[in-house]
Amino acid sequence: MRFTRGTVGLAALAVVSATGCGPVMTTAGEPVSASAELQGKWWTWAASEPEETNPVADEDGSACDRNQPEDVWFLAGTFGGEVERECTVPEGLPIVFPLANLFGSGQDCLAFMRDAEGTVLLDGMPVEPEVYAGESITVQGLAGNAVTGVAERFTTTGCGLWVQLPAPGLGQHILKFSGRSTGLSVGAEYRLTIEESPEAPTGQPSKEPSGPVQAMPRQITGAAPVEARLSRLS
């Protein structure tokens, strides 16, 4: 299954702006907001793998480390339904994911966000997501990927409920989130293991996250997006 342009989708796990990144410029020379950059970065990450190894289609967490950027760790929801995953994450990285998200037209986003809702719990504590009503984002897909299906770079409107968690401490953590929109609901439970970064010399602190992160809850659907008008999966 995949999301297509002009439709809404519940893919889950992705949130706020990429930490440590300054504003980017569009081809027209206009600044790109951190949230727009983050959304485009997450969608590009999700569109970088075929279904067999795609983090959104992942059934147990074995694909959670695929193509992760260096400054943040992305998580994903599902293409519908609930899933339990185990994922090992290097220490010092903020964790970002959408509860419910979508790309399409401005009207798609208006309808999607009107109904979007979801919930997030980290070690039993609620987290409030941030709301991105709709802004221009750039997405790059690879051939045969499970999200856009094609190797194409395009600009579209992105929106959704996003969560950005500060880098968790070493050890085990349980992250649960769920979301729904227009009849489609998703949910995910992640058993996260935060491990010491192999690059960090013994006895010295590992690299700190490149920027501040915030965590927040609200009602959300599974990994990556939540309530909001969902695009039809095809």
C-alpha positions as CSV (number, residue, x, y, z in Angstrom):
1,M,0.0,0.0,0.0
2,R,1.2,3.5,-0.6
3,F,0.2,7.1,-0.2
4,T,-0.3,9.1,-3.4
5,R,0.0,12.8,-3.9
6,G,-3.3,14.6,-3.6
7,T,-4.4,12.1,-0.9
8,V,-4.1,12.1,2.8
9,G,-2.4,9.4,4.8
10,L,-1.9,8.0,8.2
11,A,1.8,7.1,8.4
12,A,2.7,8.2,11.9
13,L,5.8,9.2,13.8
14,A,7.3,12.3,12.8
15,V,7.2,15.6,14.5
16,V,8.6,19.0,14.8
17,S,11.5,20.7,13.2
18,A,14.8,19.0,12.7
19,T,17.0,20.0,15.5
20,G,20.2,21.9,14.8
21,C,19.1,22.9,11.3
22,G,18.9,26.5,10.3
23,P,16.3,27.7,7.8
24,V,16.7,26.4,4.3
25,M,16.0,28.5,1.2
26,T,13.6,27.6,-1.5
27,T,14.5,28.0,-5.2
28,A,12.7,31.3,-5.0
29,G,14.9,32.4,-2.2
30,E,12.2,32.3,0.5
31,P,13.0,30.8,3.9
32,V,11.6,27.4,4.8
33,S,10.3,26.9,8.3
34,A,11.9,24.3,10.6
35,S,8.6,22.4,10.7
36,A,8.3,22.3,6.9
37,E,11.9,21.1,6.6
38,L,11.2,18.4,9.2
39,Q,8.0,17.2,7.5
40,G,9.8,17.0,4.1
41,K,12.7,15.2,5.7
42,W,10.4,12.6,7.4
43,W,8.4,12.0,4.2
44,T,11.6,11.6,2.2
45,W,12.9,9.1,4.9
46,A,9.6,7.1,4.7
47,A,9.8,7.1,0.9
48,S,13.3,5.7,0.8
49,E,12.5,2.0,1.1
50,P,10.3,-0.6,-0.7
51,E,7.6,-2.2,1.3
52,E,9.7,-5.2,2.5
53,T,12.1,-2.9,4.4
54,N,9.9,0.2,4.8
55,P,9.6,1.5,8.4
56,V,5.9,2.2,8.0
57,A,5.2,-1.4,6.9
58,D,7.6,-2.8,9.5
59,E,5.9,-5.5,11.6
60,D,8.5,-5.9,14.4
61,G,10.9,-3.0,14.4
62,S,13.6,-4.7,12.3
63,A,13.6,-1.8,9.8
64,C,13.6,1.0,12.3
65,D,17.2,1.9,11.7
66,R,16.9,2.1,7.9
67,N,18.3,5.4,6.4
68,Q,18.2,7.3,9.7
69,P,19.6,10.9,9.5
70,E,22.5,11.8,11.8
71,D,20.8,14.5,13.9
72,V,17.5,12.9,14.7
73,W,15.8,9.5,15.0
74,F,12.6,9.1,13.1
75,L,9.8,6.6,14.0
76,A,6.8,5.6,11.9
77,G,3.2,4.5,12.4
78,T,1.5,2.0,10.1
79,F,-0.5,1.9,6.9
80,G,-3.5,1.0,9.1
81,G,-3.9,-1.1,12.2
82,E,-1.7,-1.6,15.2
83,V,1.8,-3.0,15.6
84,E,4.4,-3.7,18.3
85,R,8.0,-3.0,17.5
86,E,11.4,-3.2,19.2
87,C,14.0,-0.5,18.2
88,T,17.5,0.3,19.4
89,V,18.5,3.9,19.2
90,P,21.9,5.6,19.8
91,E,21.9,7.9,22.8
92,G,21.9,11.7,22.3
93,L,19.3,11.8,19.5
94,P,15.9,13.4,19.8
95,I,13.1,11.2,18.6
96,V,10.6,12.5,16.1
97,F,7.4,11.1,14.6
98,P,4.0,12.0,13.3
99,L,0.9,10.8,14.9
100,A,-1.1,11.6,11.9
101,N,0.2,13.3,8.9
102,L,-0.6,14.0,5.3
103,F,0.6,15.6,2.1
104,G,-1.7,16.8,-0.7
105,S,-3.5,20.0,-1.5
106,G,-4.2,22.8,0.9
107,Q,-7.8,21.7,0.9
108,D,-6.8,18.2,1.8
109,C,-4.9,19.5,4.8
110,L,-7.8,21.6,5.9
111,A,-10.1,18.6,6.0
112,F,-7.5,16.3,7.4
113,M,-6.6,18.6,10.3
114,R,-10.2,19.3,11.1
115,D,-10.7,15.7,12.3
116,A,-7.2,14.7,13.4
117,E,-6.6,13.5,16.9
118,G,-4.5,11.0,18.8
119,T,-2.7,10.1,22.0
120,V,1.0,9.5,23.0
121,L,2.5,8.0,26.1
122,L,6.2,7.8,26.9
123,D,6.8,5.5,29.9
124,G,3.2,6.1,30.9
125,M,3.4,9.9,30.7
126,P,1.3,11.7,28.2
127,V,3.0,13.8,25.5
128,E,1.3,16.7,23.7
129,P,1.9,16.8,19.9
130,E,2.5,19.9,17.9
131,V,0.0,20.9,15.2
132,Y,1.2,21.8,11.6
133,A,-1.9,23.0,9.8
134,G,-0.3,23.1,6.3
135,E,2.8,24.3,4.7
136,S,4.9,23.8,1.5
137,I,7.3,20.8,1.8
138,T,9.6,19.0,-0.6
139,V,9.6,15.2,-0.8
140,Q,12.1,12.9,-2.6
141,G,11.1,9.3,-3.2
142,L,13.1,6.4,-4.5
143,A,11.9,4.0,-7.2
144,G,9.5,1.4,-5.9
145,N,9.2,2.9,-2.4
146,A,6.1,2.0,-0.4
147,V,4.9,5.6,0.1
148,T,5.0,7.5,-3.1
149,G,5.9,4.6,-5.4
150,V,8.2,6.6,-7.7
151,A,11.6,8.1,-7.9
152,E,10.5,11.7,-8.0
153,R,11.2,15.0,-6.2
154,F,8.1,17.2,-5.8
155,T,6.7,20.0,-3.7
156,T,3.4,19.6,-2.0
157,T,1.5,20.7,1.1
158,G,2.3,18.9,4.4
159,C,0.3,18.9,7.6
160,G,-0.3,16.7,10.7
161,L,0.2,16.1,14.4
162,W,3.9,15.7,15.2
163,V,5.8,14.8,18.3
164,Q,9.4,15.7,19.1
165,L,10.9,14.0,22.1
166,P,14.2,15.1,23.7
167,A,16.9,12.4,23.6
168,P,15.8,9.7,26.1
169,G,18.2,8.5,28.7
170,L,20.1,5.2,28.4
171,G,18.1,2.0,29.0
172,Q,14.6,0.8,28.2
173,H,11.6,3.0,27.3
174,I,8.0,2.2,26.2
175,L,6.4,4.6,23.7
176,K,2.8,4.1,22.7
177,F,0.8,6.2,20.4
178,S,-2.4,6.0,18.3
179,G,-4.4,8.1,16.0
180,R,-7.3,8.2,13.6
181,S,-9.0,10.2,10.9
182,T,-12.0,9.7,8.6
183,G,-12.4,6.1,9.4
184,L,-8.8,5.1,9.4
185,S,-7.0,4.4,12.7
186,V,-3.5,3.2,13.5
187,G,-1.5,2.5,16.6
188,A,2.1,1.5,17.6
189,E,3.9,0.4,20.7
190,Y,7.7,0.8,20.6
191,R,10.0,-0.9,23.0
192,L,13.0,1.4,22.8
193,T,16.5,0.6,23.9
194,I,18.8,3.6,24.1
195,E,22.4,2.5,23.8
196,E,25.6,4.3,24.3
197,S,26.9,5.7,21.0
198,P,29.9,3.6,19.7
199,E,31.6,6.8,18.7
200,A,31.6,8.1,22.3
201,P,35.0,7.4,23.9
202,T,34.8,5.5,27.2
203,G,34.4,7.8,30.2
204,Q,33.5,10.8,28.0
205,P,30.0,12.1,27.3
206,S,28.5,11.2,24.0
207,K,27.4,13.9,21.5
208,E,24.5,16.0,22.7
209,P,21.5,16.5,20.5
210,S,22.1,19.4,18.1
211,G,19.1,21.3,19.3
212,P,16.3,21.4,21.8
213,V,13.3,19.1,21.4
214,Q,9.9,19.1,23.0
215,A,7.4,16.4,23.8
216,M,3.7,16.7,24.0
217,P,0.5,14.5,23.7
218,R,-3.0,14.6,22.4
219,Q,-5.1,12.1,20.5
220,I,-3.2,10.6,17.6
221,T,-3.2,7.5,15.4
222,G,-0.4,5.1,14.9
223,A,3.1,5.6,13.9
224,A,3.6,8.8,12.0
225,P,0.3,10.5,11.5
226,V,-2.9,10.6,13.5
227,E,-6.3,12.0,13.0
228,A,-6.6,14.2,10.2
229,R,-8.2,13.6,6.9
230,L,-6.4,10.5,5.8
231,S,-5.5,9.9,2.3
232,R,-6.8,6.8,0.8
233,L,-4.1,4.1,0.7
234,S,-3.8,2.4,-2.6
